[in-house]
Each structure stands twice: as C-alpha cells, then as structure tokens.
Amino acid sequence: MAGIAVLRPLVRAPIRHIARTYATSIPAKAHHRVVIVGGGTAGVTVAAQLQRNAQFETKDIAILDPAQTHHYQPGWTLVGSGLSSLENMHRSMFEVIPEGVRHYPLRVSSFDPENNAIKTSDGVDVSYDYLIVAPGLETNFTGVSGLEQALQDPASQVSSIYSEKTVEQVWENVQAFKKGPAIFTQPAGIIKCAGAPQKIMWMALSQWKRDGVRDNIDITFATGAPAMFAVPKYSQALEQLRKERNVEGLFQHNLVKVDPKNKVATFKKLADGANGALVEKEFGFLHVVPPQKPWDWVAKSPIADAGGWVDVDKSTTQHTKYKNIFSLGDASSLPNSKTAAAITSQTPVLIDNLLAVMKGAQPKAVYDGYASCPLLTGHNELMLCEFKYGGVPKETFANILGGQETPSRLYYHLKKDFFPYVYWNSYINGTWYGPSGFFKPNTTPAQP
C-alpha cells in the first residue's frame, strides 16, 4: 500500500479552476441550455463531465443550489470513526463548480415542465432547454420523536453520522463510552448509503476492542430492514460477522422515539404490520440514522412518481413523460442503492443519452444499476460490496483477489485514503468513472 500512503498528504490538495461564473447578480428571469438542480455530488459531476464533452458544443450550463458548502458525505463515516477530520470532507461551493458553469444560489420551489421553467423561493424564474434534476434527498431528523433534542445535548450519548453538524459527536461518544448497552439503528425505507448504519457500528466495535472495553458493552443492531444487507451474497457474510462478533440483531424494528433523559429508545415491530407492537430498549450509547425522503418540492411536483422521486426510466435516466428532463443520484426513481459510487456509472449514461436527445436521436446508453458500498467492518478491513440491479454482484476485483465478501485491508485503504483523494481531485472534476477508473466506459450494450 505504499502508493496509497503517498496520496495521504494530498487529500487536501486544492481544486484549481481558472474561471467560474458565480452569480453575484441574479436577474429576475434567466435562461440556459442546460439547467441542473442540485450542487451535490450528482449535480457537480454531471456538469463537469458535460462541460468536458466535445459533443456538447454550446456550453451553457447553470446549477441551482442555495448551499454555500459542498460535502463529501461518504467521508462522514471516517470522521465518526476517528479516521479523518471533518475539515477534509467539505469545500466551498465556489471551489467545486466547474469552469464556465453558472451557479445560482437559489432554492427551487416548483417545476413547470410544460413550459420548461423552474420557480425559486427567491422569486427568480429560470427556464431551460434541458433539465437535470439532482437535489439529493431530505434527511428527516424530525421523523423520530425526541431525536432533534437528543442530538442537541452532548450528554445524551445520542449521535449520528448523517449530518455535518452531528458527525463529530459520534467519535467523541465512541471514545467516552466504556460500559453498557450500545444501539445502532437503521430506518425502514430508502436511505442514502444503506451500508453506513452498520459501518459505524463495526468501527465502534473495533475501537472498543482496541480500548479493551468490548466485553463490557452489549451491542445491538436495530434495523427496519429484514436482513443485514439488501444483496444476499453480502448479507450472508455480514450476518455471519454479526453472530461471530456477538452483536444482537433486531430486524424489522424501526426507531420511532428517543427519550434522552431516561435513555430509552422505542421501536415499532414492522413484521406485525400497521398495528405492530412498540418495543422499548435502554441504551447507554445510541447511534441513529434518521428516516429519509424526497424533498417536498420534488415529491409534490409534476415530475415525481407516486413515491415522490423523479420519475425516470431505470435504464436511460430520461424522464418517463418529459423527454428533455433527466435525473440521477438520490432524487431519482432509479431502483438501486443511493450511493456516490452509483453516480459514477449513472453520469456517463445520462450524458450520452442527453446528447443523443439534443441531436434528435433516441437514447441508447444503458445504466445497469451498478452501485457500490465500501463497507467498513473494522480497522484495516473492509467488505467491498459491488452490485447491479436485482442484487446481482458486479465485482471489480473478484477475478484477481477473489470474492469481495471477504473483508480486506486493501479495500480499507481504498475507502480511507484513495477515494477521498480521487473525489476532490478527479471525481467532481469529471474525470473519474468508478469501476472504469479514469477511462470513460462504453455505455451502449453490444448488439447480439
């Protein structure tokens, strides 16, 4: 791993852009050939790759996002585990917007796809020829009674890696906890990076083992899901780890309430249906992953499906009704795991199909559902879960290193050292394609 060791001091290497067009003066109305809603991983990456593409001749792109800071959210697990600092996991939006792309710090309030227009809460109307919707999803801390109050009190021993405002408290709590019941939760339903709830659990367990207090701590993984992971191959391996490491599994138990004063977490048993019983468990340490959902302004719009996600074809990323609209990332209806790794495969497909539509052709590029979850299972070990639609493994290194359900130190350093470096220096600059590395993949399946 000497090569990766060389990269460690480079993680904070600056992103250099020669010319940016941050919109300090915003007109009442604006029009752009391509408008991207969202300046997170999906929005910035698709803008960067499109801007670099020689076939995109009229380079007129605008990003709408009110945020002033761009976060590398996969790194929050590293922060909560004491493996990195929060400072390494964010940049100003000004640093990451691609050259020549206009950034409007505006909050979208509604979509008018019949008129190719967007309204913002700031009173500015923005119209487009083509629209890419990538605002991510909402992390709903109010969805669990008492959770917000508990997170505001450091003495509560309640924390979460799912916010930059709470993630540093996770590591502080892990270090301080020496004895008693520790509960790690995962909500029912769709969340970003479905492996993260147990990544932090395995890292805490590993740290407590290092500190010599593991035997004094009773660990519970309480999940709204019916199994450890959605992909059977990895779920079986993780279930074996759970049993070997003496972790209690509460499946189909959805956290509904936190009482920080009495140190009690209340779960609803989903297996019993709508009238499922409530189960109370005492805790000394509680890590919570809040429920997540589409943004209301997306869910209630004409471009959303019944679940509130942007309604796109799962293969082409094109909207099912409005052919000049595309979507990728967490806000889309793509039925796969919502991860940064998935975006690396979605982006080139979306761009190839967008360019085809611009030329009056049919979209032919196909997204196979690829996603990856670099699942930390302890210090110096990681299970590199890679899969496509249908929960079918699609492993990059299996032919060389064997099945990736076996935790490896090599994969650990990819997550800890290499991926953060690549993210800031290549991924969001439009030159990283995930499993294809630095080479753009062929997005069109071979014809029989």
CORQUI-V898877 format. One record per residue. RES is the residue in one letter. PHI is phi in whole degrees, -180 to 180 (999 if undefined). OMEGA is omega in radians with two decimals (999 if undefined). Layout:
BEGIN
((RES & PHI & OMEGA) (RES & PHI & OMEGA))
END
This chain:
BEGIN
((M & 999 & -3.12) (A & -62 & -3.13) (G & -63 & 3.13) (I & -70 & 3.12) (A & -59 & 3.13) (V & -64 & -3.07) (L & -77 & -3.02) (R & -55 & -3.13) (P & -72 & -3.09) (L & -92 & -3.07) (V & -58 & 3.13) (R & -92 & 3.14) (A & -57 & -3.05) (P & -70 & 3.03) (I & -90 & -3.06) (R & -107 & 3.01) (H & -123 & -3.08) (I & -78 & -3.07) (A & -140 & 3.06) (R & -125 & 3.13) (T & -123 & 3.08) (Y & -71 & -3.01) (A & -82 & 3.09) (T & -78 & 3.06) (S & -116 & -3.02) (I & -109 & 3.12) (P & -73 & 3.10) (A & -67 & 3.07) (K & -136 & 3.12) (A & -144 & 3.08) (H & -134 & 3.08) (H & -140 & 3.14) (R & -63 & 3.09) (V & -125 & 3.05) (V & -115 & 3.11) (I & -114 & 3.08) (V & -94 & 3.14) (G & 117 & 3.13) (G & -113 & 3.05) (G & -86 & -3.09) (T & -57 & -3.09) (A & -66 & -3.07) (G & -65 & -3.12) (V & -68 & -3.10) (T & -67 & -3.14) (V & -68 & 3.07) (A & -65 & -3.12) (A & -65 & -3.13) (Q & -69 & 3.12) (L & -66 & 3.14) (Q & -63 & -3.14) (R & -80 & -3.01) (N & -76 & -3.09) (A & -66 & -3.14) (Q & -75 & 3.10) (F & -89 & -2.94) (E & -82 & 3.12) (T & -90 & -2.98) (K & -84 & -3.11) (D & -132 & -3.07) (I & -122 & 3.03) (A & -130 & 3.05) (I & -111 & 3.06) (L & -107 & 3.09) (D & -164 & -3.10) (P & -77 & -3.07) (A & -67 & 3.05) (Q & -100 & -3.07) (T & -129 & 3.08) (H & -107 & -3.06) (H & -112 & 2.95) (Y & -93 & -2.99) (Q & -66 & 3.07) (P & -58 & 3.14) (G & -78 & -3.12) (W & -65 & 3.05) (T & -63 & 3.12) (L & -66 & 3.12) (V & -66 & -3.14) (G & -66 & 3.14) (S & -96 & -3.12) (G & 78 & -3.10) (L & -93 & 3.13) (S & -158 & 3.11) (S & -102 & 3.14) (L & -63 & 3.14) (E & -58 & -3.13) (N & -77 & -2.96) (M & -109 & 3.07) (H & -150 & 3.03) (R & -139 & 3.01) (S & -70 & 3.12) (M & -59 & 3.13) (F & -58 & -3.12) (E & -73 & -2.97) (V & -105 & 3.09) (I & -65 & -3.09) (P & -63 & 3.11) (E & -56 & 3.06) (G & 80 & 3.13) (V & -94 & -3.12) (R & -83 & 3.09) (H & -115 & 3.03) (Y & -102 & 3.11) (P & -79 & -3.05) (L & -118 & 3.12) (R & -102 & -3.14) (V & -69 & 3.10) (S & -112 & -3.14) (S & -161 & 3.09) (F & -111 & 3.05) (D & -127 & -3.02) (P & -66 & 3.11) (E & -66 & -3.13) (N & -113 & 3.11) (N & 52 & -3.05) (A & -138 & 3.10) (I & -129 & 3.02) (K & -106 & 3.13) (T & -117 & 3.13) (S & -70 & 3.11) (D & -88 & 3.12) (G & 87 & -3.14) (V & -99 & 3.06) (D & -99 & 3.12) (V & -125 & 3.11) (S & -109 & -3.00) (Y & -152 & 2.90) (D & -90 & 3.13) (Y & -136 & -3.07) (L & -126 & 3.03) (I & -119 & -3.05) (V & -106 & -3.07) (A & -149 & -3.10) (P & -89 & -3.09) (G & 74 & 3.13) (L & -130 & -3.11) (E & -99 & 3.02) (T & -86 & -2.90) (N & -100 & -3.13) (F & -67 & 3.11) (T & -80 & -3.11) (G & -75 & 3.07) (V & -121 & -3.10) (S & -58 & 3.08) (G & 85 & -3.05) (L & -68 & -3.11) (E & -58 & -3.14) (Q & -65 & -3.14) (A & -65 & -3.12) (L & -69 & -3.14) (Q & -81 & -3.11) (D & -113 & -3.12) (P & -58 & -3.12) (A & -77 & -3.08) (S & -72 & -3.05) (Q & 64 & 3.06) (V & -111 & -3.09) (S & -151 & -3.14) (S & -158 & 3.06) (I & -83 & -3.03) (Y & -90 & 3.03) (S & -154 & 3.08) (E & -66 & -3.13) (K & -83 & -3.05) (T & -120 & -2.97) (V & -67 & -3.12) (E & -68 & 3.11) (Q & -67 & 3.13) (V & -59 & -3.11) (W & -65 & 3.10) (E & -61 & 3.14) (N & -68 & 3.12) (V & -60 & -3.12) (Q & -65 & -3.05) (A & -81 & -3.01) (F & -81 & -3.07) (K & -125 & -3.04) (K & -162 & 3.04) (G & 120 & -3.12) (P & -82 & 3.08) (A & -118 & -3.09) (I & -118 & 3.06) (F & -120 & -3.03) (T & -113 & 2.99) (Q & -140 & -3.08) (P & -78 & 2.99) (A & -71 & 3.06) (G & 92 & -3.06) (I & -79 & 3.03) (I & -139 & 3.04) (K & -78 & -3.14) (C & 49 & -3.05) (A & -67 & 3.08) (G & -89 & -3.05) (A & -60 & -3.14) (P & -57 & 3.12) (Q & -97 & 3.02) (K & -57 & -3.09) (I & -69 & 3.09) (M & -66 & -3.12) (W & -65 & 3.13) (M & -70 & 3.08) (A & -65 & 3.11) (L & -58 & 3.14) (S & -63 & 3.13) (Q & -67 & 3.13) (W & -64 & 3.07) (K & -66 & 3.10) (R & -62 & -3.10) (D & -80 & 3.11) (G & 79 & -3.10) (V & -117 & -3.06) (R & -55 & -3.08) (D & -69 & 3.13) (N & -93 & -3.03) (I & -121 & 3.07) (D & -96 & -3.04) (I & -101 & 3.08) (T & -126 & 2.98) (F & -106 & -3.10) (A & -108 & -3.03) (T & -127 & 3.06) (G & -75 & 3.14) (A & -83 & -3.13) (P & -85 & -3.10) (A & -150 & -3.10) (M & -67 & -3.07) (F & -155 & -3.04) (A & -77 & 3.14) (V & -95 & -3.01) (P & -53 & -3.10) (K & -57 & -3.10) (Y & -79 & 3.12) (S & -62 & 3.13) (Q & -63 & -3.14) (A & -68 & -3.14) (L & -71 & 3.08) (E & -64 & 3.09) (Q & -64 & 3.09) (L & -61 & -3.12) (R & -58 & -3.12) (K & -70 & -3.13) (E & -63 & -3.06) (R & -97 & 3.03) (N & 58 & 3.06) (V & -108 & 3.11) (E & -71 & 3.09) (G & -111 & 3.02) (L & -110 & -3.08) (F & -94 & -3.07) (Q & 54 & 3.03) (H & -116 & -3.04) (N & -105 & -3.13) (L & -65 & 3.14) (V & -121 & -3.08) (K & -155 & 3.03) (V & -124 & 3.07) (D & -113 & -3.05) (P & -69 & -3.12) (K & -67 & -3.12) (N & -97 & 3.13) (K & 55 & 3.14) (V & -129 & 3.04) (A & -109 & -3.11) (T & -112 & -3.11) (F & -119 & 3.01) (K & -104 & 3.13) (K & -82 & -3.04) (L & -73 & -3.13) (A & -64 & -3.13) (D & -91 & 3.10) (G & 81 & -3.06) (A & -61 & -3.12) (N & -100 & -3.10) (G & -59 & -3.12) (A & -69 & 3.06) (L & -94 & -3.12) (V & -121 & 3.11) (E & -102 & 3.10) (K & -134 & 3.08) (E & -77 & 3.11) (F & -138 & 2.95) (G & -109 & 3.10) (F & -135 & 3.14) (L & -139 & 3.00) (H & -108 & -3.03) (V & -116 & 2.92) (V & -104 & -3.06) (P & -73 & 3.03) (P & -64 & -3.09) (Q & -134 & -3.05) (K & -157 & 3.06) (P & -66 & 3.01) (W & -62 & -3.11) (D & -58 & -3.10) (W & -71 & 2.98) (V & -90 & -3.05) (A & -61 & -3.09) (K & -95 & -3.08) (S & -98 & 3.12) (P & -69 & -3.09) (I & -95 & -3.08) (A & -94 & 3.02) (D & -89 & -3.07) (A & -63 & 3.14) (G & -86 & 3.12) (G & 99 & 3.14) (W & -91 & 3.12) (V & -64 & -2.94) (D & -81 & -3.11) (V & -123 & 3.03) (D & -68 & -3.01) (K & -70 & 3.13) (S & -97 & -3.02) (T & -103 & -3.04) (T & 69 & 3.10) (Q & -85 & 3.13) (H & -61 & -3.07) (T & -72 & -3.13) (K & -116 & -3.07) (Y & -98 & -2.95) (K & -75 & 3.07) (N & -99 & 3.10) (I & -118 & 3.09) (F & -131 & 3.09) (S & -152 & 3.08) (L & -150 & 3.12) (G & 78 & -2.97) (D & -65 & -3.08) (A & -80 & -3.05) (S & -79 & 3.10) (S & -86 & 3.14) (L & -53 & -2.99) (P & -83 & 3.12) (N & -137 & 3.12) (S & -70 & -3.08) (K & -89 & -3.08) (T & -136 & 3.06) (A & -63 & 3.14) (A & -64 & 3.12) (A & -61 & -3.12) (I & -64 & 3.13) (T & -62 & 3.12) (S & -92 & 3.12) (Q & -71 & -3.00) (T & -61 & -3.14) (P & -63 & 3.08) (V & -66 & 3.14) (L & -59 & -3.09) (I & -65 & 3.12) (D & -61 & 3.14) (N & -74 & 3.07) (L & -62 & 3.13) (L & -64 & 3.09) (A & -64 & 3.13) (V & -63 & 3.10) (M & -60 & -3.14) (K & -91 & -3.14) (G & 84 & -3.13) (A & -100 & 3.10) (Q & -84 & 3.10) (P & -69 & -3.11) (K & -119 & 3.12) (A & -69 & -3.02) (V & -128 & 3.02) (Y & -97 & -3.06) (D & -94 & 3.12) (G & 90 & -3.10) (Y & -56 & 3.01) (A & -150 & 3.13) (S & -142 & 3.05) (C & -130 & 3.06) (P & -73 & -2.91) (L & -94 & 3.08) (L & -60 & 3.09) (T & -119 & 3.12) (G & 151 & 3.10) (H & -64 & 3.09) (N & 66 & 3.05) (E & -152 & -3.12) (L & -154 & 3.07) (M & -97 & -3.08) (L & -89 & -3.11) (C & -83 & 3.09) (E & -131 & -3.02) (F & -162 & 3.11) (K & -127 & -3.13) (Y & -51 & 3.12) (G & 85 & -3.12) (G & 69 & -3.13) (V & -90 & 3.13) (P & -58 & 3.06) (K & -138 & -2.93) (E & -92 & -3.10) (T & -74 & -2.99) (F & -109 & -3.01) (A & -60 & -3.10) (N & -69 & -3.12) (I & -100 & -2.99) (L & -111 & -3.11) (G & 92 & -3.08) (G & -55 & -3.04) (Q & -84 & 3.03) (E & -75 & 3.08) (T & -90 & -3.12) (P & -59 & -3.05) (S & -138 & 3.06) (R & -71 & 3.09) (L & -57 & -3.12) (Y & -66 & 3.10) (Y & -58 & -3.11) (H & -75 & 2.99) (L & -60 & -3.13) (K & -67 & -3.01) (K & -76 & -2.99) (D & -113 & -2.99) (F & -79 & -3.06) (F & -61 & 3.08) (P & -61 & 3.11) (Y & -63 & -3.13) (V & -62 & -3.12) (Y & -58 & -3.05) (W & -74 & -3.01) (N & -107 & -3.13) (S & -143 & -3.06) (Y & -51 & -3.07) (I & -77 & 2.99) (N & -90 & 3.06) (G & 88 & -3.10) (T & -123 & 3.10) (W & -128 & -3.05) (Y & -122 & 3.06) (G & 65 & -3.09) (P & -59 & 3.13) (S & -89 & 3.13) (G & 66 & -3.10) (F & -93 & -3.09) (F & -113 & 3.14) (K & -63 & -3.13) (P & -77 & 3.00) (N & -80 & -3.03) (T & -92 & -3.10) (T & -104 & -3.13) (P & -62 & 3.10) (A & -65 & 3.13) (Q & -82 & -3.14) (P & -69 & 999))
END
